[in-house]
Amino acid sequence: MKKRFSVALLVKGFSGLVAQILLLRELLIVFAGNELSIGIVLANWLILGAFGAYVI
């Protein structure tokens, strides 16, 4: 049971990472791939992640 839970968490984390990378690549295409857009995306990612950790 514990191993299944660990595998499920691993799969969830990996799929989240893949989704975030794909989203970042799509946003780079939309906003012409400049450094400001990368900074905004990463800042939002960190701020919202911190907010989610605080709420939970």
C-alpha positions as CSV (number, residue, x, y, z in Angstrom):
1,M,0.0,0.0,0.0
2,K,2.8,2.4,0.9
3,K,4.6,1.7,-2.3
4,R,1.5,2.4,-4.4
5,F,1.1,5.7,-2.7
6,S,4.8,6.6,-3.3
7,V,4.4,5.7,-7.0
8,A,1.3,7.7,-7.3
9,L,3.0,10.8,-5.8
10,L,6.0,10.3,-8.2
11,V,3.7,10.1,-11.2
12,K,1.7,13.2,-10.0
13,G,4.9,15.2,-9.5
14,F,6.4,14.2,-12.8
15,S,3.2,15.0,-14.7
16,G,3.0,18.4,-13.0
17,L,6.6,19.1,-14.0
18,V,5.9,18.2,-17.6
19,A,2.7,20.3,-17.7
20,Q,4.6,23.3,-16.3
21,I,7.4,23.0,-18.8
22,L,4.9,22.7,-21.7
23,L,3.1,25.8,-20.4
24,L,6.3,27.8,-20.1
25,R,7.2,26.8,-23.7
26,E,3.8,27.8,-25.0
27,L,4.0,31.2,-23.2
28,L,7.5,31.8,-24.6
29,I,6.1,31.3,-28.1
30,V,3.1,33.6,-27.4
31,F,5.2,36.4,-25.8
32,A,8.1,36.2,-28.3
33,G,10.4,34.4,-25.8
34,N,11.9,37.4,-24.0
35,E,13.4,37.4,-20.5
36,L,10.6,39.4,-19.0
37,S,8.0,36.8,-19.8
38,I,10.2,34.1,-18.4
39,G,10.6,36.1,-15.2
40,I,6.9,36.8,-14.9
41,V,6.0,33.1,-15.3
42,L,8.6,31.9,-12.8
43,A,7.7,34.6,-10.3
44,N,4.0,33.7,-10.5
45,W,4.9,30.0,-10.2
46,L,6.9,30.6,-7.0
47,I,4.4,33.1,-5.5
48,L,1.4,30.8,-6.1
49,G,3.3,27.8,-4.9
50,A,4.2,29.6,-1.7
51,F,0.6,30.8,-1.3
52,G,-0.7,27.2,-1.7
53,A,1.8,25.9,0.8
54,Y,0.7,28.6,3.3
55,V,-3.0,27.9,2.8
56,I,-2.6,24.1,3.2
